[in-house]
Amino acid sequence: MSTPPKPLVIQTEDLDPQPAAWLAERCELVVCPSTDPRFEKLLPRAAGLVVRTYTYVNPAMLAKAPNLKVVGRAGVALENIDLPECRKRGVKVVHTPGANTR
């Protein structure tokens, strides 16, 4: 019996090494900025997307990611994520509102 493949998660911007390592143990984590030509090729397979400040999750991007289940924003605000479009497509959006506080 073979092990099912791990879901693909694209990390578009830098993360602290500890949470990135935790995530990499649980999925196929690919670090690829949204400006990289590989990004467009990875999107159709992506189950998850981890963004920070400079990646904009908009309808055009979501249309290229039919298997996307979750967008994780490593940070507080969600202004770079089209929440109504994610909701319409059944994509869950999570973020880390207390990450920068002690």
Buried (B, 14 or more C-beta within 10 A) or exposed (E): EEEEEEBBBBBBBEBEEEBBEEBBEEBBBBBBBBEEEEBEEBBEBBBBBBBBEEBBBEEEBBEBBEEBBBBBBBBEEBEBBBEEBBEEBEBEBEBEEEEEEE
